[in-house]
Amino acid sequence: MATRSLTAQVVEDTMASLVLDRLEMPKPRVLVVGAGDATIAVGLTTRGATVTAWDRVAGPGRRAAPWPEPGVFDEAVLRMPRARAAFEMALHGVAARLAFGGELWVVGSNEEGIRSAPARIEVLFDPVVTADARGHGRLFRARRKDDLTGLKADLGDWRSVGTVELPGGSRSWVGYPGLFAKGGLDAATALLLETLPTLPEACRVLDFGCGTGIIGAALEQRRDRFELDQLDADALAVQTARENLPWARTWLGYRTGDVPGPLGWDRVVSNPPIHEGVLRSYRVLEDLAAALDTRLAPAGEVWLVCQRQVPIREIFTKARFQTQIRAERGAFRVWQAFL
């Protein structure tokens, strides 16, 4: 499996340094949120804290959950999420778990928008002060307010039910804030759906990076006869996809190996993630291409939509695939890959 890009790792090392240089004597019970790798958690544990990690996104060696597990914490460290709505939800989740007077530390890079974080932190925490600023990053400190009027303390408080517009018409749709494309149909996925041919009879499909289940719902409207596996690394997206498509098999994970069984997919369809935070990364695509030669059925195909500059041909040729561009519109291309 490809490792995290060097640039992304440098950013995370800087964020960990900002936190650990300030929390020399952490409080007894610490919640670490969205930190990704274990550097911060391990550092605080070696200093005597009992650390609980909450990550929304699964990755090597870390579990993910859509909401923090029950518990009361004296202190919390929050790695600022890229999406504004996800940041707001994380702040509410932390406030719901912090003890009276509990302290919050929020860390992020300038490129991720950390400078604007105090305005959002101040809704539930006060006062917000700059604890450190260096290496293109900032660390803010605040305390949980006594009056938490407006706190959304449970995940269900964020759930909404509306409609989504799909090529086959609108349908009821469950959503939560902070999901890709606001949980709806984005332009790239729309192009992929327009291009994807009718599925073979009794086709087994993997929607890799399924989000809220948009692709599966659109294929269902076409009345193609197929079985569907959905896979996503975002635990909140997985919960949403399960609510929207309860008949599908939906899995939490970041690689095809997280779907159990010796499965042979006839089609793998995806609008794959190409970022780690704000940084462009092809790690997920490289891992996908390398793994699929043992998970595709005979004559299986991969259909992907990506921005034009993503080197799909180079990535999949390295994994012994042949590739074709099947559609182009605006900034996007649809690719077909097959062994």
Buried (B, 14 or more C-beta within 10 A) or exposed (E): EBEBBEEBBEBBEBBBBBBBEBBEEBBEBBBBBBBBBBBBBBBBBEBEBEBBBBBBBBBEEBEBBBBBEEEEBBBBBBBBBBBBBBBBBBBBBBBBBBBEEBBBBBBBBEEBBBBEBBEBBBBBBEEBEEBBBEBEBBBBBBBBBEEBEEBBEEBEEBBEEEEBEBEBEEBEBBBBBBBBBBBBBBEBBBBBBEBBEEBBEEBBBBBBBBBBBBBBBBBBBBEBEBBBBBBBBBBBBBBBBBBBBEEBBBBBBBBBEEBEEEBEBBBBBBBBBBEBBEBBBBBBBBBBBBBBEEBBBEEBBBBBBBEEEBEBBEBBBEBEBEBEEBBEBEEBBBBBBBB
